[in-house]
Amino acid sequence: MIRFSSLAVGVMAYALWAGVALADTPPTAPAPAVAAPVQSDPERLALARQIYDVVGTANMQSMTKTMIASMQAATTKAVSGPVRERQEAMMDAVSDVISELMPKAVDATVVAMADNFTVDQLKDILAFYQSPTGKAMFQKMPVIMSQSMRVIAAEMPDVMKSIEQRYCAKVTCMPSEREAFAKLSQQMHPPA
């Protein structure tokens, strides 16, 4: 039987990171509806595609590689032999599927940008990312993300402990559940 607990750890860590990031985001008003649908405004779609070509492609590839590498690290941490080979095969399959999904994700992102910004806003965004400041921001974003991820990763054992405490306060935890929480928390300790 294949156990995907390490894979689950990687997915859970990413989901928890995304949840923490979203929880710290102040609520915003919904974007006002754009008068003309994007299909009838090729200029907005073309501008959105240019913006994506300038900043989106590398960001999407970087995020995908980071997520897959994080999942791979979690899956290989505690296993070896045939189980490790099967987990590596699973990670390859995940990577292949995500790679196949990327063109759809890109198109969806471009359409969403075109739907949510006016022509003038899209032109301003494109001008910013083509400016020296915009280019500097784009170039430094991987370092910024890496630094913030290290801080979040260091918090994960405490996050798991807090989840355990809140969960066990709502139900009577079985010893096997406490052991599973302890194992997850141990696996989430960042390398020294």
C-alpha positions as CSV (number, residue, x, y, z in Angstrom):
1,M,0.0,0.0,0.0
2,I,1.3,3.4,-0.9
3,R,1.3,6.1,1.7
4,F,1.1,9.6,0.5
5,S,1.4,11.2,4.0
6,S,4.5,13.1,2.9
7,L,2.8,14.3,-0.3
8,A,-0.1,15.4,1.9
9,V,2.3,17.3,4.1
10,G,3.6,19.3,1.1
11,V,0.1,20.0,-0.2
12,M,-1.1,20.9,3.3
13,A,1.9,23.2,3.9
14,Y,1.2,25.0,0.6
15,A,-2.6,25.2,1.4
16,L,-1.8,26.5,4.9
17,W,0.6,29.0,3.5
18,A,-2.0,30.2,1.0
19,G,-4.6,30.3,3.8
20,V,-2.3,32.4,6.0
21,A,-1.5,34.7,3.2
22,L,-5.2,35.2,2.4
23,A,-6.2,35.6,6.0
24,D,-3.8,38.5,6.3
25,T,-5.2,40.2,3.2
26,P,-7.7,42.9,4.1
27,P,-11.1,42.4,2.5
28,T,-11.7,44.4,-0.6
29,A,-14.8,45.6,-2.4
30,P,-15.7,43.5,-5.4
31,A,-14.3,44.9,-8.6
32,P,-16.8,46.9,-10.5
33,A,-18.2,45.2,-13.6
34,V,-16.6,46.1,-16.8
35,A,-19.1,47.4,-19.4
36,A,-18.0,45.5,-22.4
37,P,-17.1,41.8,-22.3
38,V,-13.5,41.0,-23.1
39,Q,-14.5,39.0,-26.2
40,S,-15.7,42.2,-27.9
41,D,-12.6,44.2,-26.8
42,P,-9.5,42.7,-28.4
43,E,-7.4,45.7,-27.3
44,R,-7.9,44.8,-23.6
45,L,-7.1,41.2,-24.4
46,A,-4.0,42.1,-26.3
47,L,-2.7,44.5,-23.6
48,A,-3.4,41.8,-20.9
49,R,-1.4,39.3,-22.9
50,Q,1.5,41.8,-23.2
51,I,1.4,42.3,-19.4
52,Y,1.4,38.5,-18.9
53,D,4.3,38.1,-21.3
54,V,6.3,40.7,-19.4
55,V,5.7,39.4,-15.8
56,G,3.3,36.5,-15.7
57,T,5.2,33.8,-17.5
58,A,8.2,33.8,-15.3
59,N,6.1,34.2,-12.1
60,M,3.8,31.3,-13.0
61,Q,6.8,29.0,-13.9
62,S,8.6,30.0,-10.7
63,M,5.6,29.4,-8.5
64,T,4.9,26.1,-10.1
65,K,8.6,25.0,-9.8
66,T,8.6,26.1,-6.1
67,M,5.4,24.3,-5.3
68,I,6.6,21.1,-7.0
69,A,10.0,21.3,-5.4
70,S,8.4,21.8,-2.0
71,M,6.1,18.8,-2.5
72,Q,9.1,16.7,-3.7
73,A,11.1,17.7,-0.6
74,A,8.2,16.7,1.6
75,T,7.7,13.4,-0.1
76,T,11.4,12.3,-0.1
77,K,12.2,13.4,3.4
78,A,11.2,10.2,5.2
79,V,11.1,7.5,2.6
80,S,13.5,5.3,0.6
81,G,13.5,2.3,-1.7
82,P,10.4,1.2,-3.6
83,V,8.1,3.6,-1.8
84,R,10.4,6.6,-2.7
85,E,10.5,5.5,-6.3
86,R,6.7,5.4,-6.4
87,Q,6.5,8.8,-4.8
88,E,8.9,10.2,-7.3
89,A,6.8,8.7,-10.1
90,M,3.8,10.4,-8.5
91,M,5.6,13.8,-8.4
92,D,6.6,13.3,-12.1
93,A,3.0,12.7,-12.9
94,V,1.9,15.8,-10.9
95,S,4.6,17.9,-12.7
96,D,3.5,16.6,-16.1
97,V,-0.2,17.3,-15.5
98,I,0.5,20.8,-14.1
99,S,2.7,21.5,-17.2
100,E,-0.2,20.5,-19.4
101,L,-2.6,22.7,-17.4
102,M,-0.3,25.8,-17.7
103,P,-1.6,27.1,-21.1
104,K,-5.2,27.1,-19.8
105,A,-4.0,28.8,-16.6
106,V,-2.2,31.5,-18.7
107,D,-5.3,32.0,-20.9
108,A,-7.5,32.3,-17.9
109,T,-5.2,34.8,-16.2
110,V,-5.0,36.9,-19.4
111,V,-8.8,36.9,-19.8
112,A,-9.3,37.8,-16.1
113,M,-6.9,40.7,-16.4
114,A,-8.7,41.9,-19.5
115,D,-12.1,41.6,-17.8
116,N,-11.1,43.5,-14.7
117,F,-9.1,46.4,-16.0
118,T,-9.9,49.2,-18.5
119,V,-7.7,49.8,-21.5
120,D,-6.1,52.8,-19.7
121,Q,-5.4,50.8,-16.6
122,L,-3.9,48.0,-18.7
123,K,-1.7,50.5,-20.5
124,D,-0.6,52.0,-17.1
125,I,0.2,48.5,-15.7
126,L,2.2,47.6,-18.8
127,A,4.1,50.9,-18.7
128,F,5.0,50.3,-15.0
129,Y,6.4,46.8,-15.6
130,Q,8.4,48.1,-18.5
131,S,9.8,50.9,-16.5
132,P,13.1,50.6,-14.5
133,T,11.2,50.4,-11.2
134,G,8.8,47.8,-12.5
135,K,11.7,45.7,-13.9
136,A,13.5,46.0,-10.5
137,M,10.4,44.9,-8.7
138,F,9.9,42.0,-11.0
139,Q,13.6,40.9,-10.7
140,K,13.6,41.1,-6.9
141,M,10.3,39.3,-6.4
142,P,11.8,35.8,-6.2
143,V,14.1,36.9,-3.4
144,I,11.2,38.6,-1.6
145,M,9.0,35.5,-2.0
146,S,11.9,33.3,-0.8
147,Q,12.5,35.4,2.3
148,S,8.8,35.4,3.2
149,M,8.4,31.7,2.6
150,R,11.3,31.0,5.0
151,V,9.5,32.9,7.7
152,I,6.2,31.1,7.0
153,A,7.9,27.7,6.9
154,A,9.5,28.4,10.3
155,E,6.0,29.0,11.7
156,M,4.5,25.8,10.3
157,P,5.2,23.6,13.4
158,D,3.5,26.1,15.6
159,V,0.6,26.3,13.1
160,M,0.2,22.5,13.2
161,K,0.3,22.6,17.0
162,S,-2.4,25.3,17.1
163,I,-4.5,23.3,14.6
164,E,-4.1,20.2,16.8
165,Q,-5.1,22.1,20.0
166,R,-8.2,23.6,18.3
167,Y,-9.2,20.3,16.7
168,C,-8.8,18.4,20.0
169,A,-10.8,21.1,21.8
170,K,-13.7,20.3,19.6
171,V,-13.5,16.5,19.6
172,T,-11.8,14.0,21.9
173,C,-8.5,13.2,20.1
174,M,-7.5,9.7,19.7
175,P,-3.9,8.8,20.4
176,S,-3.4,7.9,16.7
177,E,-4.5,11.5,15.8
178,R,-2.1,13.0,18.3
179,E,0.7,10.9,16.8
180,A,-0.2,12.0,13.3
181,F,-0.2,15.6,14.4
182,A,3.2,15.1,16.0
183,K,4.6,13.4,12.9
184,L,3.3,16.2,10.6
185,S,4.7,18.9,13.0
186,Q,8.1,17.1,13.0
187,Q,8.2,16.8,9.2
188,M,7.4,20.5,8.9
189,H,10.4,21.6,11.0
190,P,12.6,23.7,8.6
191,P,16.2,22.5,8.0
192,A,18.7,24.1,10.4
